[in-house]
Amino acid sequence: MSDNQHVDSTAETLSLSDNVCFALYTAANALVRAYRPLLQQCDLTYPQYLVMQALWLQDGASLTDLSRATKLDLGTLTPIVKRLESKQLLARHVDEHDERKKLIVITAEGAELKQQALALKQVLLSKVSVSEAKLDELRDLCLVLTEDLNR
């Protein structure tokens, strides 16, 4: 077999799913699609859910804090915060230590939504055959990959 024939036969056995970027892309899309009907029950989009999760972890965050936590830029984050505020799930207040800064706080309605929304994780876990330990490992690898690529 010549080198050209070997290369051709090897190329024929390759597929898009051999690429890490393709596997991550399709997995992320599948995850967001799986979340969509569950989040509709909470009247949230996935980016809104990320913002609420960040606030459930750190209530009274600034827009900059939320941007850092969610990895959403300020131009994307601002309309999401406004939409959540119109749904009365959060409110923006002037920081008493720096009146130029606004802090975003969860309302009573936003706090009530927490248990319902966080239960969605268990619903999704019941749909996958991957163990929670493997999912934790996958999350850690994705975070390392993100950090490495953002350097």
DSSP file (Angstrom, degrees, kcal/mol; ACC not computed):
  #  RESIDUE AA STRUCTURE BP1 BP2  ACC     N-H-->O    O-->H-N    N-H-->O    O-->H-N    TCO  KAPPA ALPHA  PHI   PSI    X-CA   Y-CA   Z-CA
    1    1 A M              0   0    0      0, 0.0     2,-0.1     0, 0.0     0, 0.0   0.000 360.0 360.0 360.0 132.3    0.0    0.0    0.0
    2    2 A S     >  -     0   0    0      1,-0.1     4,-2.0     4,-0.0     5,-0.1  -0.344 360.0-107.6 -78.6 165.3    1.4    3.4   -0.9
    3    3 A D  H  > S+     0   0    0      1,-0.2     4,-2.4     2,-0.2     5,-0.2   0.876 120.3  55.2 -60.0 -37.8    1.5    6.3    1.6
    4    4 A N  H  > S+     0   0    0      1,-0.2     4,-2.4     2,-0.2    -1,-0.2   0.896 107.0  49.1 -63.5 -40.2   -1.3    8.0   -0.4
    5    5 A Q  H  > S+     0   0    0      2,-0.2     4,-2.4     1,-0.2    -1,-0.2   0.897 110.6  51.4 -66.2 -38.7   -3.6    5.0   -0.1
    6    6 A H  H  X S+     0   0    0     -4,-2.0     4,-2.2     2,-0.2    -2,-0.2   0.925 110.8  47.5 -63.8 -44.8   -2.9    4.8    3.7
    7    7 A V  H  X S+     0   0    0     -4,-2.4     4,-2.6     1,-0.2    -2,-0.2   0.922 112.3  50.5 -61.9 -44.4   -3.8    8.5    4.1
    8    8 A D  H  X S+     0   0    0     -4,-2.4     4,-1.6     1,-0.2    -2,-0.2   0.916 111.7  46.3 -62.3 -43.8   -6.9    8.1    2.1
    9    9 A S  H  X S+     0   0    0     -4,-2.4     4,-0.7     1,-0.2    -1,-0.2   0.861 113.5  49.5 -70.1 -33.5   -8.1    5.0    4.0
   10   10 A T  H >X S+     0   0    0     -4,-2.2     3,-0.9     1,-0.2     4,-0.7   0.920 109.0  52.5 -67.6 -43.4   -7.4    6.7    7.4
   11   11 A A  H >< S+     0   0    0     -4,-2.6     3,-0.8     1,-0.3    -2,-0.2   0.840 103.5  58.7 -61.2 -33.3   -9.2    9.9    6.3
   12   12 A E  H 3< S+     0   0    0     -4,-1.6    -1,-0.3     1,-0.2    -2,-0.2   0.779 103.3  52.0 -68.5 -25.5  -12.3    7.8    5.4
   13   13 A T  H << S+     0   0    0     -3,-0.9    -1,-0.2    -4,-0.7    -2,-0.2   0.598  92.5  93.9 -87.6 -10.1  -12.5    6.4    9.0
   14   14 A L    <<  -     0   0    0     -3,-0.8     2,-0.3    -4,-0.7     3,-0.0  -0.486  52.7-179.2 -79.6 151.3  -12.4    9.9   10.6
   15   15 A S    >   -     0   0    0     -2,-0.2     3,-1.9     1,-0.1     4,-0.3  -0.927  43.8-100.2-141.4 168.5  -15.6   11.7   11.4
   16   16 A L  G >  S+     0   0    0     -2,-0.3     3,-2.3     1,-0.3     6,-0.3   0.860 117.3  66.1 -56.8 -36.2  -16.6   15.1   12.9
   17   17 A S  G 3  S+     0   0    0      1,-0.3    -1,-0.3     5,-0.1     6,-0.1   0.593  84.9  73.1 -67.9  -7.6  -17.2   13.5   16.3
   18   18 A D  G <  S+     0   0    0     -3,-1.9     2,-0.4     4,-0.0    -1,-0.3   0.653  82.6  87.1 -74.7 -14.5  -13.5   12.7   16.4
   19   19 A N  S <> S-     0   0    0     -3,-2.3     4,-2.2    -4,-0.3     5,-0.2  -0.733  72.4-147.7 -89.6 129.4  -13.0   16.5   17.1
   20   20 A V  H  > S+     0   0    0     -2,-0.4     4,-2.8     1,-0.2     5,-0.3   0.903 100.1  56.1 -59.2 -41.6  -13.2   17.7   20.7
   21   21 A C  H  > S+     0   0    0      1,-0.2     4,-2.3     2,-0.2    -1,-0.2   0.894 108.5  46.7 -61.4 -39.2  -14.6   21.0   19.5
   22   22 A F  H  > S+     0   0    0     -6,-0.3     4,-2.7     2,-0.2     5,-0.3   0.916 112.0  50.2 -68.2 -42.5  -17.5   19.2   17.7
   23   23 A A  H  X S+     0   0    0     -4,-2.2     4,-2.1    -7,-0.2    -2,-0.2   0.912 113.8  45.1 -62.3 -42.8  -18.2   16.9   20.7
   24   24 A L  H  X S+     0   0    0     -4,-2.8     4,-2.6     2,-0.2    -1,-0.2   0.911 113.4  50.7 -66.5 -42.2  -18.3   19.9   23.1
   25   25 A Y  H  X S+     0   0    0     -4,-2.3     4,-2.3    -5,-0.3    -2,-0.2   0.940 114.1  42.6 -61.5 -49.3  -20.4   22.0   20.7
   26   26 A T  H  X S+     0   0    0     -4,-2.7     4,-2.4     1,-0.2    -1,-0.2   0.869 114.5  51.0 -69.6 -34.9  -23.0   19.2   20.2
   27   27 A A  H  X S+     0   0    0     -4,-2.1     4,-2.5    -5,-0.3    -1,-0.2   0.921 110.4  49.2 -66.5 -42.8  -23.1   18.3   23.9
   28   28 A A  H  X S+     0   0    0     -4,-2.6     4,-2.4     2,-0.2    -2,-0.2   0.922 112.5  48.1 -62.1 -43.9  -23.6   22.0   24.8
   29   29 A N  H  X S+     0   0    0     -4,-2.3     4,-2.5     1,-0.2    -1,-0.2   0.915 111.9  49.4 -62.3 -42.9  -26.5   22.3   22.3
   30   30 A A  H  X S+     0   0    0     -4,-2.4     4,-2.3     2,-0.2    -2,-0.2   0.895 110.9  50.5 -63.5 -39.8  -28.1   19.1   23.5
   31   31 A L  H  X S+     0   0    0     -4,-2.5     4,-2.1     2,-0.2    -2,-0.2   0.929 111.4  46.5 -65.0 -45.5  -27.9   20.3   27.1
   32   32 A V  H  X S+     0   0    0     -4,-2.4     4,-2.0     1,-0.2    -2,-0.2   0.905 112.7  50.9 -64.3 -40.7  -29.5   23.6   26.4
   33   33 A R  H  < S+     0   0    0     -4,-2.5    -1,-0.2     1,-0.2    -2,-0.2   0.889 110.5  49.6 -62.7 -38.6  -32.2   21.9   24.3
   34   34 A A  H  X S+     0   0    0     -4,-2.3     4,-0.6     1,-0.2    -1,-0.2   0.861 112.7  47.4 -68.8 -35.1  -32.9   19.5   27.2
   35   35 A Y  H  X S+     0   0    0     -4,-2.1     4,-3.1    -5,-0.2     3,-0.4   0.839  94.5  79.5 -71.0 -33.8  -33.1   22.4   29.7
   36   36 A R  H  X S+     0   0    0     -4,-2.0     4,-1.9     1,-0.3    -1,-0.2   0.864  95.1  40.8 -49.8 -54.9  -35.4   24.5   27.5
   37   37 A P  H  > S+     0   0    0      0, 0.0     4,-0.8     0, 0.0    -1,-0.3   0.850 117.3  50.4 -66.6 -29.8  -38.7   22.8   28.2
   38   38 A L  H >< S+     0   0    0     -4,-0.6     3,-0.6    -3,-0.4     4,-0.5   0.916 111.3  47.2 -70.1 -42.3  -37.8   22.5   31.9
   39   39 A L  H ><>S+     0   0    0     -4,-3.1     5,-2.1     1,-0.2     3,-1.1   0.794 100.3  67.2 -70.1 -27.6  -36.9   26.2   32.1
   40   40 A Q  H ><5S+     0   0    0     -4,-1.9     3,-1.1    -5,-0.3    -1,-0.2   0.843  93.0  60.8 -60.6 -31.3  -40.1   27.2   30.3
   41   41 A Q  T <<5S+     0   0    0     -4,-0.8    -1,-0.3    -3,-0.6    -2,-0.2   0.796 110.0  41.2 -63.8 -27.0  -42.0   25.9   33.4
   42   42 A C  T < 5S-     0   0    0     -3,-1.1    -1,-0.3    -4,-0.5    -2,-0.2   0.378 114.5-119.4 -97.5   1.4  -40.0   28.6   35.4
   43   43 A D  T < 5S+     0   0    0     -3,-1.1     2,-0.4    -4,-0.4    -3,-0.2   0.895  72.2 128.6  57.1  44.3  -40.5   31.2   32.6
   44   44 A L      < -     0   0    0     -5,-2.1    -1,-0.2    -8,-0.2     2,-0.2  -0.957  53.9-141.2-127.4 146.3  -36.7   31.4   32.2
   45   45 A T     >  -     0   0    0     -2,-0.4     4,-2.4    -3,-0.1     5,-0.2  -0.561  39.8-102.3 -89.0 168.1  -34.4   31.2   29.2
   46   46 A Y  H  > S+     0   0    0      1,-0.2     4,-2.2     2,-0.2     5,-0.2   0.932 123.2  48.6 -61.4 -46.0  -31.1   29.4   29.8
   47   47 A P  H  > S+     0   0    0      0, 0.0     4,-2.0     0, 0.0    -1,-0.2   0.891 111.6  50.8 -61.2 -36.0  -29.0   32.7   30.0
   48   48 A Q  H  > S+     0   0    0      1,-0.2     4,-2.5     2,-0.2    -2,-0.2   0.902 108.5  52.4 -64.4 -39.4  -31.6   34.0   32.5
   49   49 A Y  H  X S+     0   0    0     -4,-2.4     4,-2.8     2,-0.2    -1,-0.2   0.896 107.1  52.4 -61.8 -41.6  -31.2   30.8   34.5
   50   50 A L  H  X S+     0   0    0     -4,-2.2     4,-2.4     2,-0.2    -1,-0.2   0.920 110.2  48.1 -60.7 -43.4  -27.5   31.3   34.6
   51   51 A V  H  X S+     0   0    0     -4,-2.0     4,-2.2     2,-0.2    -2,-0.2   0.921 112.5  48.2 -64.2 -43.7  -27.9   34.8   36.0
   52   52 A M  H  X S+     0   0    0     -4,-2.5     4,-2.6     2,-0.2    -2,-0.2   0.917 110.4  51.8 -64.0 -41.8  -30.4   33.6   38.6
   53   53 A Q  H  X S+     0   0    0     -4,-2.8     4,-1.4     1,-0.2    -1,-0.2   0.924 109.2  50.5 -59.3 -43.5  -28.0   30.8   39.6
   54   54 A A  H  X S+     0   0    0     -4,-2.4     4,-2.0     1,-0.2    -1,-0.2   0.899 112.4  46.8 -61.2 -40.4  -25.2   33.3   40.0
   55   55 A L  H  < S+     0   0    0     -4,-2.2    -1,-0.2     2,-0.2    -2,-0.2   0.842 106.3  57.1 -72.5 -32.8  -27.4   35.5   42.2
   56   56 A W  H  < S+     0   0    0     -4,-2.6     3,-0.3     1,-0.2    -1,-0.2   0.819 113.9  41.9 -65.1 -27.2  -28.6   32.5   44.3
   57   57 A L  H  < S+     0   0    0     -4,-1.4    -2,-0.2     1,-0.2     2,-0.2   0.814 134.4  16.9 -84.8 -33.5  -24.9   32.0   45.0
   58   58 A Q  S >< S-     0   0    0     -4,-2.0     3,-0.6    -5,-0.2    -1,-0.2  -0.673  76.0-167.2-143.3  82.8  -24.0   35.6   45.5
   59   59 A D  T 3  S+     0   0    0     -3,-0.3    46,-0.2     1,-0.2    -3,-0.1  -0.396  74.5  36.0 -68.4 147.8  -27.0   37.9   46.1
   60   60 A G  T 3  S+     0   0    0     44,-1.5    -1,-0.2     1,-0.2    45,-0.2   0.800  83.7 158.6  79.6  29.5  -26.2   41.6   45.9
   61   61 A A  E <   -A  104   0A   0     43,-1.1    43,-3.4    -3,-0.6    -1,-0.2  -0.484  38.2-123.7 -83.2 154.5  -23.7   41.2   43.0
   62   62 A S  E  >  -A  103   0A   0     41,-0.2     4,-2.5    -2,-0.2     5,-0.2  -0.443  31.3-103.7 -84.9 169.3  -22.8   44.0   40.7
   63   63 A L  H  > S+     0   0    0     39,-0.5     4,-2.6     1,-0.2     5,-0.2   0.887 125.3  53.0 -59.5 -38.5  -23.1   43.7   36.9
   64   64 A T  H  > S+     0   0    0      2,-0.2     4,-2.3     1,-0.2    -1,-0.2   0.915 108.2  49.6 -64.0 -43.0  -19.3   43.2   36.7
   65   65 A D  H  > S+     0   0    0      1,-0.2     4,-2.4     2,-0.2    -2,-0.2   0.926 112.8  47.5 -60.0 -44.8  -19.6   40.4   39.3
   66   66 A L  H  X S+     0   0    0     -4,-2.5     4,-2.8     2,-0.2     6,-0.4   0.886 109.5  53.2 -64.6 -39.2  -22.4   38.7   37.4
   67   67 A S  H  X>S+     0   0    0     -4,-2.6     4,-1.7     1,-0.2     5,-0.6   0.923 111.3  46.3 -61.5 -44.1  -20.4   39.1   34.1
   68   68 A R  H  <5S+     0   0    0     -4,-2.3    -2,-0.2     1,-0.2    -1,-0.2   0.916 115.7  45.8 -63.2 -44.3  -17.4   37.3   35.7
   69   69 A A  H  <5S+     0   0    0     -4,-2.4    -2,-0.2     1,-0.2    -1,-0.2   0.884 122.7  33.3 -69.1 -40.3  -19.6   34.6   37.2
   70   70 A T  H  <5S-     0   0    0     -4,-2.8    -1,-0.2     2,-0.2    -2,-0.2   0.609  97.4-129.8 -93.6 -13.2  -21.7   33.8   34.1
   71   71 A K  T  <5 +     0   0    0     -4,-1.7     2,-0.4    -5,-0.3    -3,-0.2   0.731  64.3 135.6  65.2  23.3  -19.0   34.6   31.5
   72   72 A L      < -     0   0    0     -5,-0.6    -1,-0.3    -6,-0.4    -2,-0.2  -0.862  57.0-120.8 -99.7 135.2  -21.6   36.8   29.7
   73   73 A D    >>  -     0   0    0     -2,-0.4     4,-2.7     1,-0.1     3,-0.8  -0.319  26.8-108.0 -72.1 161.4  -20.3   40.2   28.5
   74   74 A L  H 3> S+     0   0    0      1,-0.3     4,-2.5     2,-0.2    -1,-0.1   0.835 117.9  58.2 -61.0 -35.0  -22.0   43.3   29.8
   75   75 A G  H 34 S+     0   0    0      1,-0.2    -1,-0.3     2,-0.2    -3,-0.0   0.832 114.4  37.9 -64.5 -31.8  -23.8   44.0   26.5
   76   76 A T  H <> S+     0   0    0     -3,-0.8     4,-0.9     2,-0.1    -2,-0.2   0.847 116.9  51.8 -82.4 -38.9  -25.5   40.6   26.7
   77   77 A L  H  X S+     0   0    0     -4,-2.7     4,-2.6     1,-0.2     5,-0.2   0.868  97.3  64.8 -70.2 -39.7  -26.0   40.7   30.5
   78   78 A T  H  X S+     0   0    0     -4,-2.5     4,-2.3     1,-0.2    -1,-0.2   0.909 103.9  44.4 -57.0 -49.0  -27.7   44.1   30.8
   79   79 A P  H  > S+     0   0    0      0, 0.0     4,-2.3     0, 0.0    -1,-0.2   0.847 112.6  53.9 -66.2 -29.8  -30.9   43.2   28.8
   80   80 A I  H  X S+     0   0    0     -4,-0.9     4,-2.5     2,-0.2    -2,-0.2   0.934 109.8  46.7 -66.1 -44.8  -31.1   39.8   30.6
   81   81 A V  H  X S+     0   0    0     -4,-2.6     4,-2.2     1,-0.2    -1,-0.2   0.913 112.0  50.9 -63.4 -42.7  -31.0   41.6   34.0
   82   82 A K  H  X S+     0   0    0     -4,-2.3     4,-2.2    -5,-0.2    -1,-0.2   0.909 110.8  49.1 -60.9 -41.5  -33.6   44.1   32.8
   83   83 A R  H  X S+     0   0    0     -4,-2.3     4,-1.3     2,-0.2    -2,-0.2   0.915 111.7  47.8 -65.0 -43.3  -35.9   41.3   31.6
   84   84 A L  H  <>S+     0   0    0     -4,-2.5     5,-2.6     1,-0.2     6,-0.8   0.843 110.7  52.8 -66.0 -33.0  -35.5   39.5   35.0
   85   85 A E  H ><5S+     0   0    0     -4,-2.2     3,-1.5     1,-0.2    -1,-0.2   0.894 106.1  52.5 -68.1 -39.1  -36.3   42.7   36.7
   86   86 A S  H 3<5S+     0   0    0     -4,-2.2    -2,-0.2     1,-0.3    -1,-0.2   0.786 107.1  53.2 -67.1 -25.4  -39.5   43.1   34.6
   87   87 A K  T 3<5S-     0   0    0     -4,-1.3    -1,-0.3    -5,-0.1    -2,-0.2   0.431 115.7-122.2 -84.6   0.1  -40.4   39.6   35.8
   88   88 A Q  T < 5S+     0   0    0     -3,-1.5    21,-0.4     2,-0.2    22,-0.4   0.784  79.4 121.5  63.1  31.5  -39.9   40.8   39.4
   89   89 A L  S   <S+     0   0    0     -5,-2.6    18,-1.7     1,-0.2     2,-0.3   0.647  78.9  11.2 -94.1 -19.2  -37.3   38.2   40.1
   90   90 A L  E     -B  106   0A   0     -6,-0.8     2,-0.3    16,-0.3    16,-0.2  -0.960  64.5-151.1-149.8 167.0  -34.6   40.7   40.9
   91   91 A A  E     -B  105   0A   0     14,-2.7    14,-3.0    -2,-0.3     2,-0.5  -0.981  15.4-130.3-140.2 151.0  -34.1   44.4   41.6
   92   92 A R  E     -B  104   0A   0     -2,-0.3     2,-0.3    12,-0.2    12,-0.2  -0.899  28.7-178.9-104.4 130.7  -31.3   46.8   41.1
   93   93 A H  E     -B  103   0A   0     10,-3.1    10,-3.8    -2,-0.5     2,-0.3  -0.937  32.8-105.2-127.4 149.8  -30.3   49.0   44.1
   94   94 A V  E     -B  102   0A   0     -2,-0.3     2,-0.3     8,-0.2     8,-0.2  -0.562  41.1-113.0 -72.0 134.1  -27.7   51.7   44.5
   95   95 A D        -     0   0    0      6,-3.0     3,-0.4     3,-0.6     6,-0.2  -0.533  17.5-144.3 -67.5 127.1  -24.8   50.5   46.5
   96   96 A E  S    S+     0   0    0     -2,-0.3     3,-0.2     1,-0.2    -1,-0.2   0.716 100.0  48.9 -69.5 -18.9  -24.8   52.4   49.8
   97   97 A H  S    S+     0   0    0      1,-0.3     2,-0.3     4,-0.1    -1,-0.2   0.694 127.5  20.1 -90.5 -21.7  -20.9   52.5   49.8
   98   98 A D    >   -     0   0    0     -3,-0.4     3,-2.2     3,-0.2    -3,-0.6  -0.782  64.3-165.2-150.5  98.4  -20.6   53.7   46.2
   99   99 A E  T 3  S+     0   0    0      1,-0.3    -3,-0.1    -2,-0.3    -1,-0.1   0.598  87.8  66.3 -68.4  -8.6  -23.7   55.4   44.7
  100  100 A R  T 3  S+     0   0    0     -6,-0.1     2,-0.4     2,-0.0    -1,-0.3   0.659  94.3  75.0 -78.0 -15.6  -22.2   55.1   41.2
  101  101 A K    <   -     0   0    0     -3,-2.2    -6,-3.0    -6,-0.2     2,-0.4  -0.788  69.1-150.9-105.6 139.0  -22.6   51.3   41.5
  102  102 A K  E     - B   0  94A   0     -2,-0.4   -39,-0.5    -8,-0.2     2,-0.4  -0.890   7.7-153.1-106.7 137.8  -25.8   49.3   41.3
  103  103 A L  E     -AB  62  93A   0    -10,-3.8   -10,-3.1    -2,-0.4     2,-0.6  -0.875  10.3-138.6-107.6 143.3  -26.2   46.0   43.1
  104  104 A I  E     -AB  61  92A   0    -43,-3.4   -44,-1.5    -2,-0.4   -43,-1.1  -0.895  25.2-177.0-106.8 122.3  -28.5   43.3   41.8
  105  105 A V  E     - B   0  91A   0    -14,-3.0   -14,-2.7    -2,-0.6     2,-0.3  -0.895  27.2-113.2-122.8 148.9  -30.6   41.6   44.5
  106  106 A I  E     - B   0  90A   0     -2,-0.4   -16,-0.3   -16,-0.2     2,-0.1  -0.580  29.6-140.9 -78.4 137.4  -33.0   38.7   44.4
  107  107 A T     >  -     0   0    0    -18,-1.7     4,-2.3    -2,-0.3     5,-0.2  -0.335  33.0 -96.1 -85.4 175.8  -36.6   39.5   45.2
  108  108 A A  H  > S+     0   0    0      1,-0.2     4,-2.2     2,-0.2     5,-0.2   0.895 128.7  52.3 -59.4 -39.9  -39.0   37.3   47.2
  109  109 A E  H  > S+     0   0    0    -21,-0.4     4,-1.4     1,-0.2    -1,-0.2   0.893 108.9  49.9 -63.6 -39.9  -40.3   35.9   43.9
  110  110 A G  H  > S+     0   0    0    -22,-0.4     4,-0.6     1,-0.2    -1,-0.2   0.870 110.3  49.7 -66.4 -37.1  -36.7   35.2   42.7
  111  111 A A  H >X S+     0   0    0     -4,-2.3     3,-0.8     1,-0.2     4,-0.5   0.887 107.8  53.9 -68.3 -38.8  -36.0   33.4   46.0
  112  112 A E  H 3X S+     0   0    0     -4,-2.2     4,-0.6     1,-0.2     3,-0.3   0.838 104.8  55.8 -63.1 -32.7  -39.2   31.3   45.7
  113  113 A L  H 3X S+     0   0    0     -4,-1.4     4,-2.7     1,-0.2     5,-0.3   0.711  87.8  82.8 -72.1 -21.1  -38.1   30.2   42.2
  114  114 A K  H <X S+     0   0    0     -3,-0.8     4,-2.9    -4,-0.6     5,-0.2   0.909  90.6  44.0 -55.0 -53.2  -34.8   28.8   43.5
  115  115 A Q  H  X S+     0   0    0     -4,-0.5     4,-1.4    -3,-0.3    -1,-0.2   0.905 115.6  48.3 -63.6 -41.6  -35.9   25.4   44.7
  116  116 A Q  H  < S+     0   0    0     -4,-0.6     4,-0.4     1,-0.2    -1,-0.2   0.935 116.0  43.5 -62.6 -46.3  -38.0   24.7   41.6
  117  117 A A  H >< S+     0   0    0     -4,-2.7     3,-1.3     1,-0.2     4,-0.3   0.890 111.5  52.1 -69.9 -40.0  -35.3   25.7   39.2
  118  118 A L  H >< S+     0   0    0     -4,-2.9     3,-1.0    -5,-0.3     4,-0.5   0.764  98.7  65.9 -70.2 -23.0  -32.5   23.9   41.0
  119  119 A A  T >X S+     0   0    0     -4,-1.4     4,-1.4    -5,-0.2     3,-0.5   0.686  83.4  78.3 -68.5 -16.8  -34.5   20.7   41.0
  120  120 A L  H <> S+     0   0    0     -3,-1.3     4,-2.4    -4,-0.4    -1,-0.2   0.836  82.3  64.1 -60.9 -32.4  -34.1   20.8   37.2
  121  121 A K  H <> S+     0   0    0     -3,-1.0     4,-2.6    -4,-0.3    -1,-0.2   0.909 101.4  49.6 -58.5 -42.1  -30.6   19.4   37.6
  122  122 A Q  H <> S+     0   0    0     -3,-0.5     4,-1.7    -4,-0.5    -1,-0.2   0.877 108.1  53.4 -66.2 -36.7  -32.0   16.2   39.0
  123  123 A V  H  < S+     0   0    0     -4,-1.4     4,-0.4     1,-0.2    -1,-0.2   0.929 112.1  44.9 -61.9 -44.9  -34.5   15.9   36.2
  124  124 A L  H >X S+     0   0    0     -4,-2.4     3,-1.5     1,-0.2     4,-0.5   0.901 109.0  55.8 -67.3 -40.3  -31.6   16.2   33.7
  125  125 A L  H >< S+     0   0    0     -4,-2.6     3,-1.0     1,-0.3    -1,-0.2   0.854 101.8  58.3 -59.9 -33.5  -29.4   13.8   35.6
  126  126 A S  T 3< S+     0   0    0     -4,-1.7    -1,-0.3     1,-0.2    -2,-0.2   0.679 102.4  56.1 -70.1 -15.2  -32.2   11.2   35.4
  127  127 A K  T <4 S+     0   0    0     -3,-1.5     2,-0.3    -4,-0.4    -1,-0.2   0.576  98.8  70.3 -92.0 -10.8  -32.0   11.4   31.6
  128  128 A V    <<  -     0   0    0     -3,-1.0     0, 0.0    -4,-0.5     0, 0.0  -0.800  63.9-148.8-114.2 152.0  -28.3   10.6   31.2
  129  129 A S        +     0   0    0     -2,-0.3     2,-0.3     2,-0.1    -1,-0.1   0.521  70.0 103.6 -91.2  -6.8  -26.4    7.4   31.6
  130  130 A V  S    S-     0   0    0      1,-0.1    -2,-0.1     2,-0.0     5,-0.0  -0.583  77.1-116.3 -78.2 136.0  -23.2    9.2   32.7
  131  131 A S     >  -     0   0    0     -2,-0.3     4,-2.3     1,-0.1     5,-0.2  -0.254  19.7-115.5 -68.2 158.7  -22.6    9.1   36.5
  132  132 A E  H  > S+     0   0    0      1,-0.2     4,-2.3     2,-0.2     5,-0.1   0.862 118.0  55.7 -63.2 -34.7  -22.6   12.3   38.5
  133  133 A A  H  > S+     0   0    0      2,-0.2     4,-2.1     1,-0.2    -1,-0.2   0.910 108.4  46.9 -63.7 -42.1  -18.8   11.7   39.3
  134  134 A K  H  > S+     0   0    0      2,-0.2     4,-2.6     1,-0.2    -2,-0.2   0.879 110.9  52.2 -67.2 -37.6  -18.1   11.5   35.5
  135  135 A L  H  X S+     0   0    0     -4,-2.3     4,-2.7     2,-0.2    -2,-0.2   0.894 108.6  50.9 -65.2 -38.5  -20.1   14.7   35.0
  136  136 A D  H  X S+     0   0    0     -4,-2.3     4,-2.3     2,-0.2    -2,-0.2   0.907 111.0  48.7 -62.5 -41.4  -18.1   16.4   37.7
  137  137 A E  H  X S+     0   0    0     -4,-2.1     4,-2.4     2,-0.2    -2,-0.2   0.908 111.2  49.9 -63.9 -42.7  -14.9   15.3   36.0
  138  138 A L  H  X S+     0   0    0     -4,-2.6     4,-2.5     2,-0.2    -2,-0.2   0.918 109.8  50.9 -62.0 -44.3  -16.3   16.5   32.6
  139  139 A R  H  X S+     0   0    0     -4,-2.7     4,-2.4     1,-0.2    -2,-0.2   0.931 110.4  49.3 -58.3 -46.6  -17.2   19.9   34.2
  140  140 A D  H  X S+     0   0    0     -4,-2.3     4,-2.2     1,-0.2    -1,-0.2   0.906 111.2  49.0 -61.6 -42.4  -13.7   20.2   35.7
  141  141 A L  H  X S+     0   0    0     -4,-2.4     4,-2.6     1,-0.2    -1,-0.2   0.903 110.7  50.6 -63.7 -41.2  -12.0   19.4   32.3
  142  142 A C  H  X S+     0   0    0     -4,-2.5     4,-2.6     2,-0.2    -2,-0.2   0.898 109.8  50.6 -63.9 -40.2  -14.2   22.0   30.5
  143  143 A L  H  X S+     0   0    0     -4,-2.4     4,-2.4     2,-0.2    -2,-0.2   0.898 111.8  47.3 -65.4 -40.3  -13.3   24.6   33.1
  144  144 A V  H  X S+     0   0    0     -4,-2.2     4,-2.9     2,-0.2     5,-0.2   0.927 112.4  49.9 -64.7 -44.9   -9.6   23.9   32.6
  145  145 A L  H  X S+     0   0    0     -4,-2.6     4,-2.5     2,-0.2    -2,-0.2   0.918 111.7  48.5 -60.0 -44.6  -10.0   24.0   28.9
  146  146 A T  H  X S+     0   0    0     -4,-2.6     4,-1.6     2,-0.2    -1,-0.2   0.930 112.9  47.6 -61.0 -46.4  -11.8   27.3   29.0
  147  147 A E  H  < S+     0   0    0     -4,-2.4     4,-0.4     1,-0.2    -2,-0.2   0.926 113.0  48.4 -62.3 -45.0   -9.2   28.8   31.3
  148  148 A D  H >< S+     0   0    0     -4,-2.9     3,-1.0     1,-0.2    -1,-0.2   0.917 113.3  46.6 -61.5 -44.0   -6.3   27.6   29.1
  149  149 A L  H 3< S+     0   0    0     -4,-2.5    -1,-0.2     1,-0.2    -2,-0.2   0.724 108.1  56.6 -74.2 -21.2   -7.9   28.9   25.9
  150  150 A N  T 3<        0   0    0     -4,-1.6    -1,-0.2     1,-0.2    -2,-0.2   0.445 360.0 360.0 -89.4  -0.3   -8.8   32.3   27.5
  151  151 A R    <         0   0    0     -3,-1.0    -1,-0.2    -4,-0.4    -2,-0.1   0.503 360.0 360.0 -72.6 360.0   -5.1   33.0   28.4
